[in-house]
Amino acid sequence: MNRRRCGFVRGAVAATLVVACAGPVYAQQPARDPAAAEREYRVARRLAAEGSPEAAAALARVVSLDPAGPWADDALVEQALLEGLPGWPEALGAIPEEAIRRAIVPLERVVSALPASDRAPEARYRTALAKLEPLAGRDPVKARAELLALASTGAEGAWTLASRYALGWLDEQDGAHERAYGAYLRLLVDHPGTEAAAKAAQGAGRVAMRRGQFGPAAALLQEAVDATGSSAPEAAPLRDAAVRNLRRSAFAVTRWPATTPTKWNSAIKGALAAVALPGGEVLVADRRAGAIVRFDRSGRESARIALDELEALAVDPFGRAWVAAGERIYVLRGDQPVPVASQGAFAPAGALAVDAAGRIYLTDRRGDRVARVQPGAPSPELLRERRGAAIAALAWSGGRLLALEERTGRVLDVRPDGTDEVVGTVAASSTPSLSVDAAGQIAVLDARAGAIVLLGVDGQPKDRLVLEAAGVGRVAALTFGPDGALDVVDAAGVVTRFP
């Protein structure tokens, strides 16, 4: 039957024959069943609440029953949420790459096919966060564009405000602290009492600490504590860090030499490095035992992770611990070391740091070369080489890579192109380690003088601790806790905490 004859067919026969006339390009779509979709959605929600593995299939059936119906957008977003997506940018880095790939598919379907639905703003926001995950395929340009588009809609819904916060957080991670501070303050002023404003108070407090404004920082962080309570446990330690630094600036009796430290015996005789996690736990790399030992904030051992040939230890802005051991680089997921890259020609690593984009930085054993591993890359690429530099330690802080030269005592800001700028200098000829606190202040070990020197963000000396006077032996590792207290591990395994 040709098209001309098809045009004259009438009634019920026409409805049957039009598909045959039109050919496969116009194949009949499955019949919609909104009532069945609604019933299936309620079942799927119950399965999801119970943690059932059948929830994903049930949500997929909702979409198949009514692809453009009122429950389709809900089902697609809920499918993505089953993968454990973060709600705020600080929670990035917690789920594997495969889960991110699975989650992006239904989110992008909502954004493209159902842009007018009530779940579309959430889908856009969560898609942007997924593109910021510190993994291969990370796309901060597209993520920022999505967040800007959502933040500029003029609406004042929760996802618009969350996008405005995420833009401030991105600026903070990129080192654009003044722009981030402005974004946070606008949220606080324009939308008080919202969850985004509580997060903004915390963000503004972090930036205020980096600016050396410890009084305003403490007030902002207290506001965040009052607004969020136990839902944002990281705000209280940050507030304590701001108060500690405010007192150090105002009263000599609260500086390191005048304070009374606490001590506990870790029983670690081969400490190589130590890092503090956001919850206050401390990880110590024990080279002699071939293990990373986890301690709670009171000093009680809570886990022992076996790993031979330990070389370096670091923690990234999301609180994930990273380890260089043997010829590999690992990230700790719980108490399981997961290999992510080879050290290549830079093994064995002398120092390690990781930024918010998931880029790993390491030095060779001599400290002459600094290398960078892009997310998903199998091995490092050379970033910087300087004979005799003797870089002994690396740290990522506030959008900059800090490198400590052991022989000169210089702390450098190493730029993405490999050039550097001197941040500060400790007048010493043996500075093997450093640690950076939440305010961006830098504790440098002066091994020859037997002291720890505290430099401000501007590189100027702020405090000095003579270790022998404090009863500390030869230092093996040091790390700042999230509340600003300094833990020093000596060669005998004793940990001394300075408030």
C-alpha positions in Angstrom: 0.0 0.0 0.0 1.4 3.4 -1.0 1.2 6.7 1.0 -1.5 8.1 -1.3 -3.8 5.2 -0.7 -3.0 5.2 3.0 -4.3 8.8 3.2 -7.8 7.7 2.3 -8.2 5.0 4.9 -10.6 6.0 7.6 -11.7 4.9 11.1 -10.3 2.1 13.1 -8.7 0.5 10.0 -6.6 3.7 9.5 -5.2 3.4 13.1 -4.1 -0.1 12.3 -2.6 0.6 8.9 -0.8 3.8 9.6 2.2 2.0 11.0 2.5 -0.2 8.0 2.2 2.8 5.7 4.8 4.9 7.6 7.4 2.1 7.9 9.8 1.4 10.8 10.8 5.1 11.3 7.4 5.7 12.8 7.2 2.5 14.9 4.5 2.6 17.5 5.6 3.5 21.0 4.6 1.4 24.0 1.4 2.3 25.5 1.7 4.6 28.6 0.3 3.3 31.9 0.4 6.2 34.4 -1.5 4.3 37.1 0.8 1.3 36.9 3.8 3.6 37.0 2.6 5.2 40.2 2.0 1.8 41.8 5.4 0.6 40.8 7.0 3.8 42.1 5.5 3.3 45.5 6.9 -0.3 45.5 10.3 0.9 44.4 10.5 3.5 47.1 9.7 0.9 49.7 12.4 -1.4 48.3 14.9 1.5 48.3 14.1 2.3 51.9 14.7 -1.3 52.8 18.0 -1.4 50.9 16.8 -4.1 48.6 18.9 -4.9 45.5 15.6 -5.0 43.5 15.0 -1.3 44.0 17.0 -0.3 40.8 15.0 -2.6 38.6 11.7 -1.4 40.1 12.6 2.2 39.4 13.6 1.3 35.8 10.1 -0.3 35.4 8.5 3.0 36.5 10.2 4.8 33.6 9.3 2.1 31.1 5.7 2.2 32.1 5.4 6.0 31.6 8.6 7.5 30.2 7.4 11.1 30.3 4.9 10.8 33.1 4.8 12.5 36.5 6.8 9.7 38.2 9.5 9.3 35.6 11.7 12.1 36.9 11.4 10.9 40.4 12.3 7.4 39.4 15.3 8.5 37.4 16.7 10.7 40.2 16.1 8.0 42.8 18.0 5.5 40.5 21.0 7.8 40.6 20.7 8.3 44.4 21.0 4.5 44.9 24.7 4.9 43.9 25.4 7.0 47.1 25.8 10.4 45.5 27.0 13.2 47.7 24.8 16.1 48.6 27.6 18.6 49.1 31.0 19.1 47.5 32.9 18.3 50.7 31.5 14.7 50.5 33.0 14.0 47.0 35.5 11.2 46.6 33.6 8.6 48.5 32.2 6.4 45.7 33.9 4.5 42.9 34.1 5.6 39.3 31.7 2.9 38.1 29.0 4.2 40.4 29.4 7.7 39.1 29.1 6.5 35.5 25.9 4.6 36.4 24.4 7.6 38.2 25.1 10.2 35.5 23.0 8.3 32.9 19.5 8.8 34.6 20.5 12.3 35.8 21.3 13.5 32.3 18.1 11.9 31.0 16.1 14.1 33.4 18.0 17.2 32.4 17.7 16.6 28.7 14.3 14.9 28.4 12.4 16.3 31.3 13.8 19.8 31.9 10.5 21.2 33.2 10.0 18.6 35.9 10.3 19.4 39.5 13.3 17.1 40.0 15.3 18.7 37.1 17.1 21.3 39.3 18.2 18.5 41.6 19.3 16.4 38.6 21.4 19.3 37.3 23.0 20.0 40.6 23.9 16.3 41.2 25.2 16.0 37.6 27.5 18.9 38.3 28.8 17.4 41.5 29.3 14.1 39.7 31.5 15.9 37.1 33.6 17.3 40.0 34.4 13.8 41.4 38.2 13.5 41.7 38.3 10.7 39.1 39.3 10.2 35.5 36.8 12.2 33.3 36.4 15.0 35.9 35.1 18.0 34.0 35.2 21.2 36.2 34.4 23.4 33.3 31.1 21.7 32.5 30.3 21.4 36.2 30.8 25.1 36.8 28.7 25.9 33.8 25.8 23.7 35.2 26.1 25.3 38.6 26.2 28.8 37.2 23.1 28.1 35.0 21.2 26.7 38.0 22.4 29.5 40.4 21.3 32.2 37.9 17.7 31.1 37.4 16.4 33.6 39.9 14.6 30.9 41.8 15.4 30.4 45.5 14.9 26.7 45.8 17.2 24.4 47.8 19.1 23.3 44.7 19.7 26.8 43.5 21.1 27.7 46.9 23.2 24.6 47.0 24.6 25.5 43.6 25.6 28.9 44.9 27.4 27.3 47.8 29.1 24.8 45.5 30.4 27.6 43.3 31.9 29.3 46.4 33.5 25.9 47.4 35.0 25.6 43.9 36.6 29.0 44.2 37.9 28.1 47.6 39.5 24.9 46.3 41.0 26.9 43.4 42.6 29.3 45.8 40.3 32.2 44.9 39.6 32.8 48.6 38.2 36.4 48.3 35.7 35.4 45.7 34.7 32.4 47.8 34.3 34.5 50.9 32.0 36.9 49.0 29.8 34.0 47.7 29.5 32.6 51.2 28.6 35.9 52.8 25.9 36.6 50.2 24.3 33.3 51.0 24.4 34.0 54.7 22.8 37.5 54.3 20.3 36.6 51.6 19.1 33.2 52.8 19.5 32.9 56.6 18.2 29.8 58.2 18.7 27.6 55.2 20.9 24.5 55.0 23.0 26.3 52.3 23.5 29.3 54.7 24.7 26.9 57.4 27.2 25.4 55.0 28.2 29.0 53.9 28.9 30.0 57.5 31.3 27.1 57.7 32.9 28.0 54.4 33.3 31.6 55.4 34.8 30.5 58.7 37.4 28.5 56.8 38.3 31.4 54.6 38.4 33.8 57.5 40.9 31.6 59.3 43.2 31.6 56.2 43.0 35.4 56.3 44.1 35.4 59.9 40.8 36.7 61.1 40.3 34.2 63.9 37.7 36.1 65.9 35.2 36.4 63.0 36.1 32.8 61.9 35.2 31.5 65.4 31.9 33.3 65.3 31.0 32.1 61.8 31.9 28.5 62.7 29.9 28.7 65.9 27.0 29.8 63.8 27.5 26.7 61.6 27.7 24.5 64.7 24.4 26.0 66.0 22.6 25.6 62.7 23.7 22.1 61.8 24.5 20.3 65.1 25.6 16.7 64.6 24.8 16.8 60.8 28.1 18.7 60.2 30.5 17.3 62.8 33.5 18.9 61.1 32.3 22.4 62.0 33.1 22.0 65.8 36.8 21.1 65.4 37.2 24.0 62.9 35.7 26.3 65.5 38.1 25.0 68.1 41.0 25.6 65.7 39.9 29.2 65.2 39.6 29.8 69.0 43.0 28.2 69.6 44.6 30.5 67.1 42.8 33.5 68.4 44.1 32.8 71.9 47.6 32.2 70.6 47.5 35.6 68.9 46.3 37.4 72.0 47.9 35.6 75.0 51.5 34.3 75.4 50.4 31.7 77.9 48.5 29.9 75.1 51.4 29.5 72.8 53.2 26.1 72.5 56.0 26.7 75.0 53.6 27.6 77.8 51.0 24.9 77.2 50.8 21.6 78.9 50.8 18.7 76.4 49.3 15.3 76.7 51.2 12.1 75.9 50.4 8.5 74.9 52.5 5.6 73.8 51.7 4.4 70.3 54.3 1.5 70.6 55.4 2.4 67.1 59.2 2.2 66.8 59.5 2.9 63.1 57.2 5.8 62.5 57.7 7.3 59.0 54.8 9.7 58.7 51.5 10.7 60.3 48.2 12.3 59.1 45.0 13.3 60.9 41.6 12.5 59.5 38.6 14.9 59.6 37.0 12.9 62.5 40.1 13.3 64.6 41.6 9.9 64.0 45.4 9.7 63.4 47.1 7.4 61.0 50.8 6.6 61.6 52.9 4.8 59.0 55.1 2.2 60.8 57.8 1.2 58.4 59.4 -1.3 60.7 56.1 -3.2 61.2 55.0 -2.8 57.6 51.6 -1.4 58.7 49.5 1.8 58.8 48.2 2.1 62.4 44.9 3.9 63.0 44.4 5.6 66.4 41.2 7.3 67.7 41.5 10.8 69.1 42.1 9.5 72.6 45.2 7.5 71.4 43.6 4.0 71.4 44.6 1.8 68.5 41.6 0.9 66.3 43.0 -0.7 63.2 46.2 -2.0 61.7 46.5 -2.1 57.9 49.3 -4.3 56.6 51.4 -2.7 53.8 55.0 -3.4 53.1 57.7 -0.9 51.9 55.9 2.2 53.2 57.4 5.4 51.9 54.9 8.3 52.3 51.5 9.2 53.7 49.0 12.0 52.8 45.4 13.1 53.3 43.4 14.9 50.6 40.8 17.7 51.1 38.0 15.1 51.3 39.7 13.3 54.2 40.9 10.3 52.2 44.2 8.8 53.1 46.8 8.1 50.4 49.9 5.9 50.7 53.1 5.4 48.6 54.5 1.9 49.2 56.8 -0.2 47.1 56.3 1.0 43.5 52.6 1.8 43.9 50.3 4.6 45.2 47.2 3.5 47.1 44.1 5.2 48.4 42.6 3.8 51.6 38.9 2.8 51.4 38.0 2.0 54.9 40.9 -0.2 56.0 41.6 -1.5 52.5 44.5 -0.1 50.4 43.3 0.2 46.8 46.1 0.6 44.2 45.4 3.6 41.9 48.7 4.2 40.1 52.3 3.3 39.7 55.1 5.5 40.9 57.0 4.8 37.7 60.5 6.3 37.4 59.9 8.3 40.7 59.9 5.3 43.0 60.6 5.1 45.9 58.6 8.3 46.7 60.1 10.7 49.3 56.9 12.7 49.8 53.2 12.7 48.8 50.3 15.1 48.5 46.8 15.0 46.8 44.6 17.9 45.7 40.8 18.3 45.5 40.9 17.3 41.8 42.4 14.0 42.6 45.8 14.9 41.3 48.6 13.1 43.1 52.0 14.8 43.7 55.1 13.0 44.7 58.9 13.5 44.9 61.6 11.0 44.1 63.8 9.9 47.1 66.4 12.6 46.5 63.8 15.4 46.3 65.1 16.7 43.1 62.0 16.0 41.0 58.3 16.6 41.7 55.9 14.5 39.6 52.1 14.7 39.1 49.6 11.8 38.5 46.4 12.9 36.8 43.2 11.1 37.9 43.0 7.7 36.1 46.6 8.0 34.7 48.7 4.8 35.2 51.9 6.7 36.2 53.4 10.1 37.0 54.5 12.9 34.7 57.4 15.2 35.5 56.2 18.6 36.9 59.5 20.1 38.2 63.1 19.2 38.3 65.9 21.0 40.2 69.2 19.4 41.1 70.0 19.7 44.8 66.5 20.9 45.7 66.2 18.2 48.3 62.4 18.5 48.8 61.6 16.5 51.8 57.9 17.1 52.3 54.8 18.1 50.3 51.4 19.3 51.4 48.2 20.5 49.6 46.6 23.5 51.3 44.1 26.1 50.2 44.6 25.7 46.5 48.4 25.5 46.5 51.1 22.8 46.6 53.6 23.5 49.3 57.1 21.9 49.1 59.7 22.0 51.9 63.4 22.1 51.0 65.3 20.2 53.6 68.7 21.9 53.1 67.5 25.5 52.9 64.4 25.5 55.1 62.4 27.2 52.4 58.7 26.5 52.0 57.7 26.9 48.3 54.4 27.3 46.5 54.8 25.1 43.4 52.6 26.3 40.6 50.9 24.0 38.0 53.6 24.9 35.4 56.4 23.8 37.8 57.6 27.2 38.7 57.7 28.2 42.3 57.5 31.1 44.8 59.0 31.2 48.3 56.2 31.3 50.9 58.5 31.4 54.0 61.9 30.3 55.3 63.0 28.6 58.5 66.6 29.5 59.2 67.8 25.9 59.5 69.9 23.4 57.5 67.8 20.3 58.2 64.0 20.6 57.9 62.7 17.1 57.0 59.0 17.5 57.6 56.0 19.8 57.8 52.3 19.9 58.5 49.6 22.4 57.6 46.6 23.2 59.7 43.1 24.3 58.7 44.1 27.9 58.8 46.9 27.3 56.3 49.6 27.7 58.9 52.7 25.6 58.5 54.6 23.7 61.2 58.2 23.0 60.1 60.5 20.7 61.9 64.0 22.2 62.5 65.7 18.9 63.2 69.2 20.4 63.9 67.9 22.9 66.4 65.4 20.4 67.9 62.5 22.7 67.4 59.2 23.1 65.5 58.5 26.5 64.0 55.0 27.7 63.1 54.7 29.9 60.0 51.6 31.9 59.2 49.9 31.8 55.8 52.2 34.8 54.9 55.3 32.8 55.8 56.1 34.9 58.9 57.1 33.0 62.2 54.3 32.9 64.8 55.4 30.3 67.3 58.3 28.1 68.2 58.5 24.9 70.3 61.8 23.6 71.7 61.3 19.9 71.8 63.8 19.0 74.6 62.1 21.4 76.9 58.8 19.8 76.1 60.1 16.3 76.8 60.0 15.2 73.2 62.7 12.9 71.7 63.9 12.7 68.1 60.9 13.5 66.0 59.7 10.9 63.4 56.5 12.6 62.3 54.1 15.4 63.0 50.5 16.3 62.0 47.9 18.9 62.8 44.5 17.6 63.9 41.3 19.2 62.6 41.0 21.2 65.8 44.4 22.7 65.4 46.2 20.6 68.0 49.7 19.3 66.9 50.6 15.7 67.3 54.3 14.9 67.4 55.5 11.3 67.1 59.0 10.6 68.4 61.3 7.7 67.5 60.4 5.9 70.7 56.7 5.8 69.7 55.5 8.4 72.1 52.9 10.8 70.8 52.9 14.3 72.3 49.8 16.5 71.6 50.3 20.2 71.9 47.0 22.2 72.3 
